[in-house]
Amino acid sequence: MTRFVVLYHAPQSAPDAMAGNDDAAAAEGMQLWMDWAARAGEHLVDMGQPLGNAQEITTMGDVEAKSTVGGYSILEADSLDHAVSLMNGHPHLMMPGASIQVFEALALPGM
């Protein structure tokens, strides 16, 4: 099977989105993610986690990253189409303006 990196995009940063939730809302949201994880089953290699406080590093130095990426997951699937199908009904898409990208992790040459 091939590995796929899933990136979760949102107009609001993950720390900001999580800060606005009370304990009950956070638990309800987490349960939706756990339900999705159960549906993905053995194809979910790493549930991942929210991302924040990013820096972009260039030859000119580093600055705060301007990114909409708020989290990641790692999947294993037979094909890109299969990996994409595993994202059907994902709770991240309940957030207004949210999107999900799925990338195939390509083999390193010579490895």
Buried (B, 14 or more C-beta within 10 A) or exposed (E): EBBBBBBBBBEBBBEEBBEEEEEEEEEEBEEBBEEBEEEBEEBBBEBBEBBBEEEEEEEEEEEEEEEBBBBBBBBBBEEEEBBBEBBEEBBBEEBEEBEBEBEEEEEEEEE
